[in-house]
Amino acid sequence: MSDLVQLTKMDGVAVVTINNPPVNALSSAVSAGIAAAVAQIEKDDAARAVVFIGAGRTFIAGADIKEFGELTSGKIICRESLKPLLLRIEDLRTPVVMAIHGTAFGGGLELAMAGHYRIALSSAQVGQPEVKLGIIPGAAGTQRLPRLAGVAKALEMCAEGSPVKAEDALKFGILDRLVEGDLLTGAIAFAKEVAAKAAPKTRERSEKLGTPEQNAAIFAAARETARKKQRGLLAPLAAIDAIEAGSQLPFDEACKKEEELFTKCLFSDQSKALIHAFFGEREVAKIPDVPKEMPTLGVDSVGIVGAALDRGLASIQKNYANSVKRGRFTQRFVDERLKLIRPTLDYSEFAGVDMVVEAVFESMALKKEVFSQLDRVCKPGAILATNTSSLSIDEIASATSRPQSVIGTHFFSPANVMRLLEIVRGAATGKEVIATCMQLSKKLSKVGVLVGNCMGFVGNRMFGPYRREAQFLVEEGASVEAVDNALYEFGMAMGPLATGDLAGLDVGWRIRKEFRHLQKPGIRQAFIEDRLCELGRFGQKTGAGWYKYDENRRPSPDPQVADLIRQWTSAAGIPRRQISVEEIVERCIYTLVNEGARLLEEGIALRAVDIDIIYLNGYGFPAYRGGPMWYADAVGLKKVCERIREFQQCFGNWWEPAPLLQRLGGQGKTFAEFSGWQGAAA
Ligand code: T1G
C-alpha cells in the first residue's frame, strides 16, 4: 500500500484513507494507490463494508491540477482516466460509504458519487468547481450528479461551479446522512448499519433524470444564464451539453460525450489561463522577503477615517439589508455586526485601536494632516493604513514619526463586492505590518497583492495610459461606443470610457489638474475627458459623461458628445479615420502590457502573475484570458513588441517598448519566466 493511500480494517469494515496533504488532491499516484486498495478489497470476502475517508483537513479537493499542465504541454502523453476505477468501486459487492469532511470537490465528489452511500460532517462542502478552471467534470460527474440531485441542481453545480453546503447536499440527495463528532466513528457505525443492505449504484439510478420534454426549458434557461453570467466562457456551456447527453443517452455513451467535451476544454487556451489564475491567487500570497511564519499583529479593532458618517452608516446598513434579503446573513447576525460599529467625530477615540484605515479625499495635504493626527493619538504599534488609490505612501508616512507602521491598503469600489486589495509597501513599512495586512486580506475574503510605492501603484498606473489610449482612439475617429464595445467583446467587464463614467470623470480630472506641472512637454495628452468635465459631465453621478444616463443609470450614446468630439478634434487639427476593432483592442491592451513590463522591471510588481491577479480582481479583465501579462505571453512577446514599435512609429514615443519587453521578446522568453523581485528596496 502507498503512503498516499492506506487500507486498514476496523470491525470488519475496510477503511481506505487518502493522505496527500494539503488537500488530498487526486494525483495519478493517489489513483494508483486507490486502485491497489480496491484490488485487495475485491479479494477480501470478509469485508462487510468499505469506508473511504480523507486524512488531514479535508476529503479530496479534486484531481491534481498541477498534473494538467504536464498533460497539455505534452510532457505526459495520455491521462489515466479515473472512470474505470470509479466503476470498479461502484461494482464492489460490499456497500461503500464515502465519509466527507472539509471539501469534496471535482474528482473528490465524483469518487464519492461512485460510492453507494455518502455521509458528511455538517461543516463539509461538496461541489464541481471545474468550470472555474475552464474545464468540466471529467470522471462522470456530469452523469452521476443529475442521477442523485436531479438535472436542475446538477446544471447549477456544474455550470456555475459554486460549492454546496452539506445541509443542502443532504436535501438534494447527494448525501445520505450528516454526522456529528468523530467522522470515522460515525462512518464505521453507518457502514455496519448498511452492511446487509443492497449497494445502490448511482449510475443505475434514473428517477431524477426527467424526460426531454420536462428538461427542454431547464436546459434552455441554463444556457441563457451561462451566456449572460459567464460571458465568453466555453466550459459552462460544455458542462450543460454533457449533462443533456446524460439525460438522453445510456450512461456509457454519455460518458464518452463527457470525455470528448472535457478533453476539448482541457486543451483550450481558456483553461490554461484560468488554471494560471487559480495558482496565481495562491502565488501572490508569497512575498520573497516576508516569510510565511513572520509574526503578525493582532487586528481586533479598526478605525476608519473619512466616511461622511451618516452616508457611510446608511450604505453599510443598506449593504447588510441586501445580504439579509439574499439570505446570505440572518437579521440577528446583522444586528450583532452593526452593534460593533461606533461612529465618532473625535480622533482620541482611536487611541486604543489596532489599525486605522484612512479614506479621505485624494489630496496629499489633507492626508498628511490626518496622518499627523493619527500619529499623535494612536497607540504604539497600531497600523496606520491609507486607502489612497495613487498618492505616495512614503510622502504620507513622512507626516508621522512611525513610517514603519504606515502602509497602503487600496480597496476597490464597491469594497463589499470587489475582491482585490492592493497592499502598498513604503520604503520603511515593517515586515510584520505587511504580513498582517496580507493575512487580513484573506480574513476579509479578499485577494491581497503586495506592490511597491509609485504614482498609481500597479493597477492605476497601468489603467491611466489604458484609458488615455481609449481617448486617443476617440479623438482619431472611433466612436465612444465602438471603443467600449471592442473591449467589452474582448471580455472586459466594461469598456474603458463607460468605466470612467462609473468611477466619476472628475476624480481623474482633479488628479490631472493637481499634477499638470509634472506632465512632460511635447507628450500628447488626451483632452476630451477634461473638456467633458469642464461642462460638468462627470458621468453616472451627473447623468451625463461619455454617455447620457436615465434615472436607473442605464447608458445610451449621446449624439451631443459625438458632435462635441468632432468640433474639438477638428479645432485641434486632429485628422479622423476609420479604426478597426483589432486596432482598438491592441492599442488598449498593449498599453497595459507595456506599462506592466515597466512596473516589473522597476520591481514595483513582484511577478507578472501579481499584475494579472490585480487586473482580474480589480479591473474586470477577463479571467479566461489570464490577465494582461499572461495574454501577452500567449500572443508572444516578440509579436507584441513589434506591434508596439509600429504604434510608436505611427503615434509617438509614449509607445516606446519597455526595455524588459524588448529583451524578453528578443530572447523568445515570457513574462512568466521573469521575476521582478529586486530585494527590499523595491
Ligand atoms: N490540485 C493541486 N493543488 C491544489 C488543489 C488541486 N486540486 N487544490 C488546492 N491545491 C493546492 C493550492 O495550490 C495550495 O498550494 C494548497 O493546495 C492549499 O490550497 C477529474 C478534472 C480546496 C477550497 O478546483 O478550491 O477534479 O499554494 O491555498 O484556501 O473531474 O484549494 O500551498 O503551494 O487554496 O484552504 C477540481 C481547487 C479540480 C478545487 C482549499 N477541484 N482547490 O482552499 O487552500 S479538477 C478544484 C480549492 C477535477 C475532475 C476534475 C481550494 C480548497 P500552495 P489553498 P484553501
Residues whose N, C-alpha, C, O or C-beta is under 5 A from the ligand:
A	BS01	T1G	P22 V23 A25 A61 G62 A63 D64 I65 K66 T103 F105 G106 G107 P129 E130 I136 P137 G138 A139 R282
